[in-house]
Amino acid sequence: MAENTMKLEVITPERSFYTGDVTFVELNTTEGEVGIYARHIPIAPGVLTITEEDGTKKKAALLKGFVEVTETTMSILAEVAEWPEDIDVERAKKAEERARKRLEAKSADIDIARAELALKRALVRKGLKA
């Protein structure tokens, strides 16, 4: 099996529906649709809550990246991660305003997905600082 593939097995009570090496799988979960690359799960903008062994909880803004999970470890390969004290609230407010204006304009030359992502990032940052 190549490094960028994973073994996928889909089994039903009646039969082995599918078995093979794959590079990417998309499916719906109770939390929405997800796509998973081999050994990686994509991260959407949100709050990362870390509970340490002693029960201490730490929160951070996690804005983009992938999670890699093995039997004994979890690695978060983040493009952006910020502790609350590192967040510039005024910058986040301005980013939110820009994104909302772009979305409200409904112009054909606006990249809607990019504007929505910018809005989510700004809201995560503001929410973590609140």
Secondary structure, 3 states (H helix, E strand, C coil): CCCCCEEEEEECCCCEEEEEEECEEEEEECCEEEEEECCEEEECCEEEEEECCCCCEEEEEEEEEEEEECCCCEEEEEEEEECHHHCCHHHHHHHHHHHHHHHHHCCCCCCHHHHHHHHHHHHHHHHHHC
